[in-house]
Amino acid sequence: MYRNYLNFSAIDSGEFPSLIGLSLISAAVHEVSANVKAPLPLIFSSALTAMSVGLQGLYDVKKPNGGTVPCSLMILTIANSGERKSTVENIFLAGLRRIQDQMADRYAGELSVWKTKLKIWELKDKTIQRNIVNRVNKGADTTEDERRLFEHAAMNPKKPRKFKMLYEDSTSQALFRGLHQDFPSAGLISGEGAGVLNGPALNDLTKQNSIWSGDSVVVDRVTTESYQLDDARLTVSLMVQESAFTGYMQVRGETSRGSGLWARFLVCQPASTQGSRRIDGVAINKEHSELFSERLCHYVERNIELLGKNKQRREVISFSLEAAQRWVQLGNEIETQIGQIGRFKSASDHASKLADNIARLAALFHCFEKFEGDISVSTLNIAISIGKWYSNEFLKLFDVEGQKENDVNELVDWLVSKCGMHEPFIRKNIVRQYGPSRLREKKRLDDALALLQMRGVVQVGYGTGGLLINLCPSGGAGVWGYTKQGRGGERGF
């Protein structure tokens, strides 16, 4: 009964997946981890943010089931004060910020020139109009002056477009206006995301969702002319403290979840590294993070080349035949988990966007690493592993039932790693004292054990020394059989 249901959990939700196969990304992430000693998922999410901002204006991804979508991501990282959020973010976005500052200086000069040209144009425009008025008053022919006016109107100097890719603590109006008037690819970034969460930037939830999907957005204005955003691209990356996020969800959680906003996010709340950040006493190596920055700057420079073009054509990245078949299989596996006994029975909104997000991850990895040809199945499998991890994090944050399943899987993994089949008993207090940290809370451990008992995997009863957990009741396979079913192979979702 539970075989397909358990098949999802091929990755321990507490362990971040391997990045082997992504040489540049992996080296940079682990180098920053060694230098800064922030939580690895926080570091990877920051690198992912930089990749999404840099690549979204250049590439789209074609899904195997049809349809071409942006490779833009929305990312939420919950981490408290002292986790070095800003330090990590600055490492991965420093190159982009430097280029943006340089372009801002260039824009200031171009804007000054434009203002002067506009004044000259306006003076000539007034002269031509005055000539037409005078000739009309005299009853003279104005054909030639009208021709000159039309020609002059066509010579109205165009205002230069500002190269701005990063918006912080911005209003939605300023963000949309920038996407429309200046550069149509941007990132809403905040290392202290409470300001964005509680500010006006996320007010237009339906518009944020539409841009994520690659749809056009109409921005209605009261005092100025309305406009339409076509082909805009937006990355959203928020790093926020737990208290701020909890407060936001209490006030606006139902609205934001109901709109489908959080279903589009890759979310995580990584375990803190505070208290274990020992100084190694060696010189800090920045080789790989600098190579990452160079690669990002290469793509940012390519974005600048698009600044003067009214219509930008993105390269569409496709999947290889084997990867396409794997992605379709993935989508079907996710779909089976939306049913009444499925993993996503109360998170169908998240499940409906998961395969899409995994396709975007695969495209970003493929392009940033400069892999040739179509997206390979090996690259897709890395994206699937990472997508699974973020999915588990989503369920822990937003779905009580999903949290229980994560707890069950983590408990089973720990029991299998600590106990042998020849010693199938363990005291419950031992698990409370030495088991997975989140399961040392009595209620969560009791809930996980209750699910395992209901499924016939363990049995809890009194014995010598207090409550004992029988890991192999009734002569069955117990937790070892459960693990084998749950793994489903490396390809199982």
Summary of the structure (lengths in Angstrom):
residues: 493
radius of gyration: 27.8
end to end distance: 16.6
largest distance: 115.4
contacts: 1559
relative contact order: 0.15
helix: 56%
strand: 11%
